[in-house]
Amino acid sequence: MLVKHLKTFLVTCLLLVSSVNLVYSEPLVNSVFESILPILKQQTQVPILLPSKIPTEEVVKLEEMSYKLQAFIDKIDLFSYQVLLGYGDNCNGGNACRYGYVSGKLKTPITLPLQEEYEVDTSYYPLRSPEPAGFILLADKKTKAYFLPYTCAAFCSDSSLAWDYQDSRYTVSVKGGTFKDLLTIANSMTKQ
């Protein structure tokens, strides 16, 4: 009798697990991108990768006002897209409201290798991230990404993480961001 109940329980668990997999077979995307996704799909030929996880506050309160994280199309054409993540309805990428960027572009024969395109001498900046620049592997253990930490002068720049996937190059950046935050975003990117 106990064996029969155990078999029934296991079959029920398997059915629940398989139904969960069916639910998540669709690409996951953070809700902040939902309003711009149709435009991205219409206006670029780059395979669109967007993150499901963005490690930040959804709403920031400042001087009695609340500002919600939003996605704005910053640049788009057939061969590239760049999405600005910022707080408030009128964020145009300025330092005060920008959270970061997500972008993709088709590679061409003249596209520089990752390190050459993104490496910057940070030694002359008075303030900079304590994290070193360099290559890492993304969660799939196959994709090499290049991490470029932020630097600070009058304001702090974005830390960025860039990698090649198929025939495209993708970049995520966060103003003053940590390696951990960028890795979280990059590892949650899914094709839309």
N, C-alpha and C positions, 0 to 999 in steps of 0.2 A: 504494500500500500504506500509506504513511504517513497519507494522508488518511482511509482506512478506519479505522485505529487511532485517529486523532484523533476521528473521529465517534463511535466506540464509547466512547471515554473521556468525551466530552462528554455523551452519553446516560446513561452510568453516573453521572456527577456530577449531572445533572438529577434522576435517580431518587433519589439519596441526599438531595439538597436537599428534594425534595418529600416524602420519607418523614420527614425531620426536622420539616418543617412540620406534618405530620399528628400527630406525637408531641406537639408543643407547642400544638396547637389547643385542648387542655384548659386551663382556667385554672391558672396557676401560683400557688402559695401557699407561703410559708415553712413548713417542717415544724412550727414552734412552734405554729401555729394548728390543726393537724389534729384535735386532740382536742376543740376547742370549736366547730369549724365546723358540725357537725350541729345543735348547740343554737342557734347563731345563726340558721341557716336555718329552724328550727322556730318561733322565738319573736319574730322581727321581720319587718316588711314593708319595711324599708329595703333597697334593693339593697346587698348586702354587698361592700365593697371591702376587700381585705387585701393587704399587700405580700409580694412574693417576696424582697425584699432588706432586711435589717436590719443596718446597719453597726455591729456590736458583737461582743464575744466571746460565744461560745455558752456557755462555762463560765467563771466567775470564781472564782479561788482566794483564800481569805482565812483566815489563821490555821489552816492545815492542813485547811481544809474547802473543798469545791467546791460552787458554786452554779450550777445550770443555768438559762439564760434560759427562762422559761415564759410562756404566755399565760393570763390569767384573765378571765372575764367579770365586769366591774366593775358594769355597769348594762345592763339590757336591757328593752325593752318593744316594743310594736308599732311605735312611731314612732322608736326610736333604739336604738343599741347603743354601748357603750364597752368596749374590751378593754384591760386593763392588761398591760403587759409588765414582768416583774420577775424577779429572781433568787431561787431557792429555792422550796420547796413552800408556804411560809406567807406569801408576800409579799401584803400587803393594800394596797399603794400607799404605804407609808411611805417616807420619804426615803432610808433606808439601802438598800433593796432595789429600788426602782422604777427602771426604765429609761425608760419612757414610756407613751404611750397611742395607740390607733388608735380613731377613732370615726366614726359616721355618724348623721345624723338627717334626717328628712323636713323640708323647708322648709314654712312656713305663711305666710299673708298677713302675719303680724306678725314674721317673721324679719327681723332687722336686716341691712343690707348688711354685707359682710365687714369692712371697715375699722372700722365703728362697733361691731361686736360684739367685735372682737379688739384694737383699738388701746388702748394703755395708755401713760400718761405715765411713762417710765422715768427721767426726769432726776433724780428725787430719791433713786434707789437708789445706795448708795455703790459698789457693784460691778455691772457689767452687761456683757453681751456687747458686743464692739466692732462687731458687725454691726448695721446699721440696720434698723429695721422698714420694711416696704413691700411693694408688689405686685411679683410676678414672673410669668413664664409657665412653665407646666410643659412637659414634653418634647413634648407634642402641638402646641405653639405656639399653642393656642387658649384653653386654660384659665388664667384669672388666679387666682393664689393669693396670700394675704396671709401674710407672714412676721412673726412676733412673736418677738424675741429674748428670751433669759432675763435675769432680774435676780437679784441676790444680796443677801441680808441675813443672817439667821441660817443660811440654806441657799440654794442656787440653785434657782430655779423651772425649769419646762420652757420650752424654745423651742418654738414651734408653727408649723405651716403649715396653713392652712385654705383650702378652695376649694369651689365649688358645681359639682355635676355632675348634670345633668338636674334632678330635683325634690328633690335631697338636698344636704346640706352635710357635707363630710368634713374631719376634722382628724387630723393626726399630731403627736405631741409627743415630745420627748426631754429628759430632765433635763439642764440645762446644755448642750444640744445645739447643734451648728453648723448653719448654713444648708445646707452641703453634705450633712450627714447626713440632714436632713429632706427635702431634694430627692431624694436617693437613694431614700428610703422612698416618698415620694409618687409618683415616676416609675415605681416598680415595682408600684403598686397595680393589681390586676386584679379584675374582677367574678367573684364565686364562684357 
